[in-house]
Amino acid sequence: MIKFNLYKEGGLKVHFIKKNENINNEFKKFLESKKFIGKFNEILYLPLIDGDSNVFIGLGDDEIDLEDIRNIFFKLGNTLRENEEHEVEIKMPKFNICNRKTIMAAYEGLRHGEYEFTKKTDVETKKEDFELTVNYSAFKGPEEKLREGLNKMENIMDGVFLARNLVNERANVIYPESLANIAVEKLENLGVNVCVYEEDEIEKMGMKAFLSVAAGATNRPRLIVMEYKNSDAEKIALVGKGLTYDSGGYNIKTPSGMNYMHCDMGGAGTVIGTIYALAKNKAKVNVVGVIAACENMISGTSYKSGDVIDSMKGLTIEVANTDAEGRITLADAVHYATNDLGAKKIIDLATLTGAVTIALGEVYTGAVTNDEEFYKEVLDAAKLSGEKIWAFPYDEDFKKLNKSDVADIKNTSGREAGSVTAGLFVGEFVKENTPWVHLDIAATAYRNKAKGYLPKNATGIHVKTLNNLLDPIDC
């Protein structure tokens, strides 16, 4: 638990030092003996028996940005926790960043260090139980604005952690019904209208593509619709892929590939976490979240490779691969969001393709868009958030790869341009002339190893981006 006091002193002292800076203080000889030269994110802890201890943090010799601040404070928080230091005094040097965004990034970095997901029974102390008081001094400006920024960031991080927990939780706990129940539990008391549709209602809506993917599972599907309206602005839809477990269907995955397929609802986790944060911040937005939640399983009722299935839009789909199922559920979900719910803009997020990992690794989210202006807004929000996005080309030649000999469209064209064609498949079901951005988070929503403040496994990717897009904050 982190408590921020503004304009107050006391506690362990943190010293920020530029690389090769001429250090002229009482600790000069100690720093020289430890070969501390102020490299970026270099950190040195100096405990004292009498008086407060000290921490030295290197700033490097380049300009510091918000992502640097997040990483610095993440490392600082870990050092304080490891050494059981419960009070710290921060006197930030002046950066070319506004004070409010600086303090928000500092809080975020510290907060990332609190996250853990474990089912181990021998854990005595949780990271989140560590109490830390931060006395934040040497900043000028209205306390109200700084406090507003801190409160906003706290709620956003609550949304990030909610998304991580949903994605990290295993498929015996998170399945369509339980995911819907959690959405109701977390969102309704914040003023979000949550409607959960069961199979008979989904069938009446005409979501035949969605139900085809769900056909083989014992856990029956749910359509989760979350509407948060606190503004008369145009409605924006967030659609999250909600495969709570993906066996691959009859195009079955390898055993190692199935081990982490509880994470195939990463898009759903992000959408729920985003709306949770927006509602907690009482954001002036008009947003609807849509999740077609189901499992892709194998049984006598499962859909099969070679099937031709219908969709809510009326387009027929050739199932070339049952393991390319997410885009089929998204087809009905994005059509419903833009046609039935009347969204004027739409963003879908999906752990959609292995191909995006080959193309961009775990560093960038892949994007496909039909509207450069809308994409630029999303990209700017992502840059502010430290969440990287790279747009693939929107090209008619790629669309041709999705053509089918027996249906209007097929759900995969094979290995060639796999992330692009998958995105373009989804785009075919978005209402015509609706600005749309598709985000393939297959590699960024669930990491193989930790990096910086991002943990191994679920990251909660793009909860921050979507909040900065829909509910921006100035300096």
C-alpha positions as CSV (number, residue, x, y, z in Angstrom):
1,M,0.0,0.0,0.0
2,I,1.4,3.4,-1.0
3,K,0.6,6.7,0.7
4,F,1.7,9.9,-1.0
5,N,2.2,13.0,1.1
6,L,2.8,16.2,-0.9
7,Y,5.2,19.0,0.2
8,K,6.4,17.0,3.2
9,E,9.9,15.8,4.2
10,G,11.3,12.9,6.2
11,G,12.3,9.3,5.7
12,L,15.0,7.6,3.6
13,K,16.6,10.2,1.2
14,V,16.7,9.5,-2.5
15,H,19.5,11.2,-4.5
16,F,19.2,11.5,-8.3
17,I,22.5,11.7,-10.0
18,K,23.4,12.3,-13.7
19,K,26.0,10.2,-15.3
20,N,29.6,11.3,-14.5
21,E,28.2,14.3,-12.5
22,N,30.7,15.9,-10.3
23,I,29.5,14.6,-7.0
24,N,30.5,17.0,-4.2
25,N,28.8,15.8,-1.1
26,E,29.4,13.7,2.1
27,F,28.9,10.5,0.1
28,K,31.5,11.2,-2.6
29,K,34.1,8.7,-1.4
30,F,31.5,6.0,-0.8
31,L,30.1,6.3,-4.3
32,E,33.5,6.3,-5.8
33,S,34.4,3.1,-3.9
34,K,31.3,1.4,-5.2
35,K,32.1,2.6,-8.7
36,F,28.7,4.4,-8.9
37,I,28.8,6.7,-11.9
38,G,25.1,7.6,-12.4
39,K,24.3,5.3,-15.3
40,F,20.6,5.2,-16.1
41,N,18.6,3.2,-13.5
42,E,21.8,2.4,-11.6
43,I,20.8,2.1,-8.0
44,L,22.8,2.0,-4.7
45,Y,21.3,1.5,-1.2
46,L,23.3,3.0,1.7
47,P,21.8,1.9,5.1
48,L,22.7,4.0,8.1
49,I,22.5,3.0,11.7
50,D,21.9,6.6,13.0
51,G,19.5,8.7,11.0
52,D,17.8,8.0,7.7
53,S,19.3,5.7,5.1
54,N,20.0,6.8,1.5
55,V,19.4,5.6,-2.0
56,F,21.3,6.8,-5.1
57,I,19.7,6.5,-8.5
58,G,21.5,7.2,-11.8
59,L,19.7,9.3,-14.4
60,G,22.2,8.6,-17.2
61,D,23.1,11.5,-19.6
62,D,20.1,11.6,-21.9
63,E,16.8,13.4,-21.5
64,I,14.4,11.7,-19.1
65,D,10.9,10.8,-20.2
66,L,7.8,9.3,-18.5
67,E,8.8,5.8,-19.3
68,D,12.2,6.3,-17.7
69,I,10.5,7.6,-14.6
70,R,8.2,4.6,-14.4
71,N,11.2,2.3,-14.6
72,I,13.3,4.3,-12.1
73,F,10.5,4.2,-9.5
74,F,9.7,0.6,-10.1
75,K,13.3,-0.3,-9.3
76,L,13.3,2.1,-6.3
77,G,10.1,0.5,-4.9
78,N,11.7,-3.0,-5.2
79,T,14.8,-1.7,-3.3
80,L,12.7,-0.2,-0.5
81,R,10.7,-3.4,-0.2
82,E,13.7,-5.7,-0.2
83,N,15.3,-3.6,2.6
84,E,12.1,-3.0,4.5
85,E,12.3,0.8,4.2
86,H,8.8,2.1,4.9
87,E,9.2,5.9,4.5
88,V,11.0,7.8,1.8
89,E,11.6,11.4,0.9
90,I,11.5,12.3,-2.8
91,K,13.0,15.6,-4.1
92,M,12.7,15.2,-7.9
93,P,15.0,17.2,-10.1
94,K,13.4,19.3,-12.7
95,F,12.6,17.5,-16.0
96,N,11.1,18.8,-19.2
97,I,7.8,17.1,-18.2
98,C,4.9,18.6,-16.4
99,N,4.7,18.0,-12.6
100,R,1.4,16.2,-12.7
101,K,2.5,13.6,-15.3
102,T,5.8,13.2,-13.5
103,I,4.2,12.3,-10.2
104,M,1.7,10.0,-11.9
105,A,4.5,8.1,-13.6
106,A,6.4,7.9,-10.3
107,Y,3.3,6.5,-8.5
108,E,2.8,4.1,-11.4
109,G,6.3,2.7,-11.2
110,L,6.1,2.1,-7.5
111,R,2.6,0.5,-7.9
112,H,3.8,-1.9,-10.5
113,G,6.1,-3.4,-7.9
114,E,3.2,-4.4,-5.8
115,Y,1.7,-6.8,-8.3
116,E,1.9,-10.5,-7.9
117,F,-0.3,-13.5,-8.8
118,T,0.2,-16.7,-7.0
119,K,-1.7,-19.7,-5.9
120,K,1.0,-20.9,-3.6
121,T,-0.1,-21.7,-0.1
122,D,3.1,-20.9,1.7
123,V,3.2,-17.1,0.9
124,E,3.2,-15.4,4.2
125,T,3.5,-11.7,3.1
126,K,2.0,-10.3,-0.1
127,K,3.8,-7.5,-1.9
128,E,0.6,-5.4,-1.8
129,D,0.7,-5.6,2.0
130,F,4.0,-3.7,2.2
131,E,3.2,-0.2,3.5
132,L,5.2,2.7,2.0
133,T,4.9,6.3,2.8
134,V,6.2,8.7,0.1
135,N,6.9,12.3,1.2
136,Y,7.0,14.1,-2.1
137,S,8.7,17.5,-1.8
138,A,10.4,20.1,-3.9
139,F,7.6,20.4,-6.4
140,K,5.8,23.7,-7.0
141,G,2.2,23.9,-8.3
142,P,-1.3,23.5,-7.0
143,E,-1.6,20.5,-4.7
144,E,-5.2,19.9,-6.0
145,K,-3.9,19.2,-9.5
146,L,-1.1,16.9,-8.3
147,R,-3.6,15.0,-6.0
148,E,-6.0,14.7,-8.9
149,G,-3.3,13.1,-11.0
150,L,-2.4,10.6,-8.3
151,N,-6.0,9.6,-7.7
152,K,-6.5,9.1,-11.5
153,M,-3.4,7.0,-11.8
154,E,-4.4,4.9,-8.7
155,N,-7.7,4.0,-10.4
156,I,-6.0,3.3,-13.7
157,M,-3.6,0.9,-12.0
158,D,-6.5,-0.8,-10.3
159,G,-7.9,-1.4,-13.8
160,V,-4.5,-2.8,-14.9
161,F,-4.3,-5.1,-12.0
162,L,-7.9,-6.3,-12.5
163,A,-7.1,-7.1,-16.2
164,R,-3.9,-9.0,-15.1
165,N,-5.8,-11.0,-12.6
166,L,-8.5,-12.0,-15.0
167,V,-5.9,-13.1,-17.6
168,N,-3.7,-14.9,-15.1
169,E,-6.5,-16.8,-13.6
170,R,-6.9,-20.3,-14.9
171,A,-9.7,-21.7,-17.1
172,N,-11.2,-23.7,-14.2
173,V,-11.9,-20.4,-12.5
174,I,-12.5,-18.1,-15.4
175,Y,-15.1,-19.4,-17.9
176,P,-17.9,-17.5,-19.7
177,E,-20.3,-17.5,-16.9
178,S,-17.8,-16.6,-14.2
179,L,-16.3,-13.9,-16.4
180,A,-19.7,-12.4,-16.8
181,N,-20.4,-12.6,-13.1
182,I,-17.1,-10.8,-12.3
183,A,-18.0,-8.0,-14.8
184,V,-21.3,-7.5,-13.1
185,E,-19.7,-7.6,-9.6
186,K,-16.9,-5.1,-10.4
187,L,-18.7,-2.7,-12.7
188,E,-22.4,-2.3,-11.8
189,N,-21.8,-0.5,-8.4
190,L,-19.7,2.0,-10.3
191,G,-22.6,3.0,-12.6
192,V,-21.9,0.7,-15.5
193,N,-24.9,-1.0,-17.0
194,V,-23.9,-4.7,-17.5
195,C,-26.1,-6.9,-19.6
196,V,-25.3,-10.6,-19.8
197,Y,-26.9,-12.6,-22.6
198,E,-27.2,-16.4,-22.5
199,E,-27.2,-18.8,-25.4
200,D,-30.9,-18.6,-26.3
201,E,-30.7,-14.8,-26.4
202,I,-27.5,-14.9,-28.4
203,E,-29.1,-17.3,-30.9
204,K,-32.1,-14.9,-31.3
205,M,-29.7,-12.1,-32.1
206,G,-28.3,-14.1,-35.0
207,M,-24.8,-14.5,-33.8
208,K,-24.2,-17.8,-35.7
209,A,-20.5,-17.3,-36.1
210,F,-19.9,-16.8,-32.3
211,L,-22.1,-19.8,-31.5
212,S,-20.3,-22.0,-34.0
213,V,-17.0,-21.6,-32.0
214,A,-18.8,-22.2,-28.7
215,A,-20.6,-25.3,-30.0
216,G,-18.3,-28.0,-28.6
217,A,-18.0,-26.6,-25.0
218,T,-19.8,-27.8,-21.9
219,N,-19.4,-24.3,-20.4
220,R,-21.9,-22.4,-22.5
221,P,-21.2,-18.9,-24.0
222,R,-22.1,-15.5,-22.7
223,L,-22.3,-12.2,-24.5
224,I,-21.2,-9.5,-22.0
225,V,-22.2,-5.9,-22.8
226,M,-21.0,-3.1,-20.5
227,E,-22.3,0.4,-21.1
228,Y,-20.9,3.4,-19.3
229,K,-22.4,6.7,-20.3
230,N,-21.3,9.8,-18.4
231,S,-21.3,12.1,-21.4
232,D,-23.4,12.9,-24.6
233,A,-20.3,12.4,-26.7
234,E,-20.3,9.9,-29.5
235,K,-20.3,6.3,-28.4
236,I,-17.0,4.4,-28.7
237,A,-17.0,0.6,-28.6
238,L,-14.3,-1.5,-27.1
239,V,-14.5,-5.1,-28.2
240,G,-12.4,-7.7,-26.4
241,K,-11.7,-11.3,-27.6
242,G,-13.1,-13.5,-24.9
243,L,-11.9,-17.0,-25.4
244,T,-11.6,-18.2,-21.8
245,Y,-9.9,-21.3,-23.1
246,D,-8.7,-22.4,-26.5
247,S,-7.8,-26.0,-27.2
248,G,-7.6,-25.1,-30.9
249,G,-10.6,-27.3,-31.7
250,Y,-10.1,-30.0,-34.2
251,N,-7.0,-28.2,-35.3
252,I,-5.8,-29.0,-31.9
253,K,-2.8,-27.2,-30.3
254,T,0.3,-28.9,-29.0
255,P,0.3,-29.7,-25.2
256,S,2.8,-26.9,-24.5
257,G,0.7,-24.5,-26.6
258,M,-2.4,-25.3,-24.6
259,N,-0.7,-24.7,-21.2
260,Y,-1.3,-21.0,-21.3
261,M,-4.5,-20.8,-23.3
262,H,-6.4,-19.4,-20.3
263,C,-4.8,-16.2,-21.4
264,D,-6.7,-16.1,-24.7
265,M,-9.2,-13.7,-23.2
266,G,-6.5,-11.0,-22.9
267,G,-8.7,-8.6,-24.9
268,A,-11.6,-9.2,-22.6
269,G,-9.5,-8.5,-19.6
270,T,-8.3,-5.2,-21.0
271,V,-11.8,-4.1,-21.8
272,I,-13.1,-4.9,-18.4
273,G,-10.1,-3.3,-16.7
274,T,-10.4,-0.2,-18.9
275,I,-14.1,0.4,-18.1
276,Y,-13.5,-0.3,-14.4
277,A,-10.9,2.5,-14.4
278,L,-13.0,4.9,-16.4
279,A,-15.9,4.4,-14.1
280,K,-13.8,4.8,-10.9
281,N,-12.5,8.0,-12.3
282,K,-16.0,9.2,-13.3
283,A,-14.7,9.9,-16.7
284,K,-16.9,12.0,-19.0
285,V,-17.2,9.4,-21.7
286,N,-19.8,7.4,-23.6
287,V,-18.3,3.9,-24.0
288,V,-19.6,0.4,-24.5
289,G,-17.6,-2.8,-24.0
290,V,-18.6,-6.0,-25.8
291,I,-17.2,-9.5,-25.1
292,A,-18.3,-12.7,-26.9
293,A,-17.1,-15.1,-24.2
294,C,-16.8,-18.8,-24.9
295,E,-14.5,-21.8,-25.0
296,N,-13.1,-23.5,-28.1
297,M,-13.3,-27.2,-27.3
298,I,-13.5,-30.6,-29.0
299,S,-16.6,-32.7,-28.9
300,G,-19.1,-34.3,-31.2
301,T,-20.9,-31.0,-31.5
302,S,-17.8,-28.9,-32.3
303,Y,-17.4,-27.0,-35.5
304,K,-15.0,-28.6,-38.0
305,S,-12.4,-27.6,-40.5
306,G,-14.1,-27.1,-43.9
307,D,-17.4,-26.0,-42.4
308,V,-19.2,-23.1,-43.9
309,I,-20.9,-21.1,-41.2
310,D,-23.2,-18.0,-41.1
311,S,-22.6,-14.7,-39.3
312,M,-24.7,-12.0,-37.8
313,K,-23.8,-9.7,-40.7
314,G,-25.0,-12.3,-43.2
315,L,-21.6,-13.1,-44.7
316,T,-20.8,-16.8,-44.9
317,I,-17.4,-17.9,-43.5
318,E,-15.4,-20.9,-44.6
319,V,-13.7,-22.4,-41.6
320,A,-10.2,-23.1,-42.9
321,N,-8.8,-23.7,-39.4
322,T,-10.7,-24.2,-36.1
323,D,-7.8,-22.7,-34.3
324,A,-8.4,-19.3,-36.0
325,E,-11.5,-19.0,-33.8
326,G,-11.1,-15.6,-32.1
327,R,-11.6,-13.6,-35.3
328,I,-14.9,-15.6,-35.9
329,T,-16.3,-14.6,-32.5
330,L,-15.1,-11.0,-33.1
331,A,-16.9,-10.9,-36.4
332,D,-20.3,-11.0,-34.6
333,A,-19.1,-8.9,-31.7
334,V,-17.9,-5.9,-33.8
335,H,-20.9,-6.1,-36.1
336,Y,-23.2,-6.0,-33.1
337,A,-21.3,-3.1,-31.5
338,T,-21.4,-0.9,-34.7
339,N,-24.8,-1.9,-36.1
340,D,-27.0,-2.7,-33.1
341,L,-25.4,-0.6,-30.4
342,G,-24.6,2.3,-32.7
343,A,-21.0,2.9,-31.9
344,K,-19.4,5.6,-34.0
345,K,-15.8,4.4,-33.5
346,I,-14.5,1.0,-32.5
347,I,-11.4,-0.6,-31.1
348,D,-11.0,-4.3,-30.9
349,L,-8.3,-6.0,-28.8
350,A,-7.4,-9.7,-29.2
351,T,-4.8,-12.2,-28.5
352,L,-5.3,-13.1,-32.1
353,T,-2.2,-14.5,-33.9
354,G,1.1,-16.2,-33.3
355,A,2.3,-14.3,-36.4
356,V,2.4,-11.0,-34.5
357,T,5.0,-12.5,-32.2
358,I,7.2,-13.4,-35.2
359,A,6.8,-9.9,-36.6
360,L,7.1,-7.7,-33.5
361,G,8.2,-9.9,-30.6
362,E,6.8,-9.0,-27.2
363,V,7.7,-5.4,-27.7
364,Y,5.0,-4.0,-30.0
365,T,1.3,-4.6,-30.4
366,G,0.3,-5.0,-34.0
367,A,-2.4,-2.8,-35.4
368,V,-4.6,-2.7,-38.5
369,T,-6.9,0.3,-39.1
370,N,-9.2,1.8,-41.7
371,D,-8.8,5.3,-40.4
372,E,-5.4,7.0,-40.0
373,E,-6.7,9.9,-38.0
374,F,-8.3,7.7,-35.4
375,Y,-5.3,5.4,-35.3
376,K,-3.1,8.5,-34.7
377,E,-5.2,9.3,-31.6
378,V,-4.7,5.8,-30.3
379,L,-1.0,5.8,-31.1
380,D,-0.5,9.1,-29.2
381,A,-2.3,7.7,-26.2
382,A,-0.1,4.6,-26.4
383,K,3.1,6.6,-26.5
384,L,2.0,8.6,-23.4
385,S,1.4,5.3,-21.7
386,G,4.7,3.6,-22.6
387,E,2.8,0.9,-24.6
388,K,4.1,0.5,-28.1
389,I,2.0,0.0,-31.2
390,W,3.0,-0.6,-34.8
391,A,0.5,-0.4,-37.7
392,F,0.6,-3.0,-40.4
393,P,-0.4,-1.9,-43.9
394,Y,-4.1,-1.7,-44.8
395,D,-3.9,-3.0,-48.4
396,E,-6.5,-4.5,-50.7
397,D,-4.0,-7.1,-51.9
398,F,-4.0,-8.5,-48.3
399,K,-7.8,-8.6,-48.3
400,K,-7.7,-10.8,-51.4
401,L,-5.9,-13.5,-49.4
402,N,-9.0,-14.0,-47.3
403,K,-11.2,-14.9,-50.4
404,S,-12.9,-18.2,-50.3
405,D,-13.9,-20.5,-53.2
406,V,-17.1,-21.6,-51.4
407,A,-18.0,-18.8,-49.0
408,D,-17.9,-15.0,-48.8
409,I,-14.7,-15.1,-46.8
410,K,-12.4,-17.6,-45.1
411,N,-11.1,-17.4,-41.6
412,T,-7.4,-17.8,-42.4
413,S,-5.2,-17.6,-45.5
414,G,-2.3,-19.5,-43.9
415,R,1.1,-18.2,-42.9
416,E,1.4,-15.4,-45.4
417,A,0.8,-12.0,-43.7
418,G,-1.1,-13.8,-40.9
419,S,-1.5,-10.9,-38.5
420,V,-2.6,-8.5,-41.3
421,T,-5.2,-10.9,-42.9
422,A,-6.6,-11.8,-39.4
423,G,-7.1,-8.1,-38.7
424,L,-8.7,-7.5,-42.1
425,F,-11.0,-10.4,-41.6
426,V,-12.4,-8.7,-38.4
427,G,-12.6,-5.4,-40.3
428,E,-15.0,-6.9,-42.8
429,F,-17.7,-7.1,-40.1
430,V,-17.4,-3.5,-38.9
431,K,-20.2,-1.3,-40.1
432,E,-19.1,0.5,-43.3
433,N,-17.4,4.0,-42.8
434,T,-16.9,3.4,-39.1
435,P,-13.4,4.4,-37.9
436,W,-11.8,1.2,-36.6
437,V,-8.5,0.1,-35.0
438,H,-7.7,-3.5,-34.4
439,L,-5.0,-4.3,-31.8
440,D,-3.4,-7.7,-31.9
441,I,-2.1,-8.2,-28.3
442,A,-1.1,-11.9,-28.6
443,A,2.5,-11.2,-27.7
444,T,2.1,-8.1,-25.4
445,A,-0.8,-9.2,-23.2
446,Y,1.0,-12.3,-21.9
447,R,4.8,-12.3,-21.7
448,N,7.2,-15.2,-21.5
449,K,9.5,-13.3,-19.1
450,A,9.4,-10.1,-17.1
451,K,10.9,-6.9,-18.6
452,G,11.2,-3.6,-16.7
453,Y,8.1,-3.0,-14.7
454,L,6.1,-5.5,-16.8
455,P,5.7,-8.9,-15.1
456,K,6.0,-12.3,-16.5
457,N,2.6,-13.6,-17.8
458,A,-0.4,-11.1,-17.9
459,T,0.5,-7.4,-18.4
460,G,-2.9,-5.6,-18.5
461,I,-1.7,-4.1,-21.8
462,H,-3.5,-1.1,-23.1
463,V,-5.7,-0.4,-20.1
464,K,-3.5,2.7,-19.8
465,T,-3.6,3.5,-23.5
466,L,-7.4,3.4,-23.6
467,N,-7.8,5.5,-20.5
468,N,-5.4,8.1,-21.9
469,L,-7.3,8.0,-25.2
470,L,-10.8,8.3,-23.7
471,D,-10.1,10.3,-20.6
472,P,-7.0,12.4,-21.3
473,I,-5.4,14.5,-18.6
474,D,-3.4,17.7,-19.2
475,C,-0.7,19.4,-17.2
